[in-house]
Amino acid sequence: RSEAFKKLLDDKKVDPDMRWEEAMKIIINDERYKAFKSVGERKATFQEWCDKKRKQLKEQALMDRRRAREDFMAMLSEREEITVNMSYKKAVPYIERDSRFTAIETERDRENLFE
């Protein structure tokens, strides 16, 4: 029962930061909503799912940032135009259109990684 209810939350793309009342409006018309007989069980399972989903999203974001940094460093080593003594500002025109450059969210982060 619990897994069916959690799958419902996933399938309906419920945001784990939603309040119960907001999520309920999205899922109430699905048969899986009735997996539990009581509202208390639904709410508890919803809260458990939210906590787990937030943790998963946080871990995924961390992995994505780590991957973006690795890809950025690989891009720098692949570009023959960029030399060890080159400043960040001089290097930018060679790499600014590369998706690995834009994958790093802020200019400050790009510059820090470059140095």
Secondary structure, DSSP 4 states (H G I P E B T S, - for coil): -HHHHHHHHHHTT--TTS-HHHHHHHHTTSGGGGGSSSHHHHHHHHHHHHHHHHHHHHHHHHHHHHHHHHHHHHHHHH-TT--TT--HHHHHHHHTTSHHHHTS--HHHHHHHH-
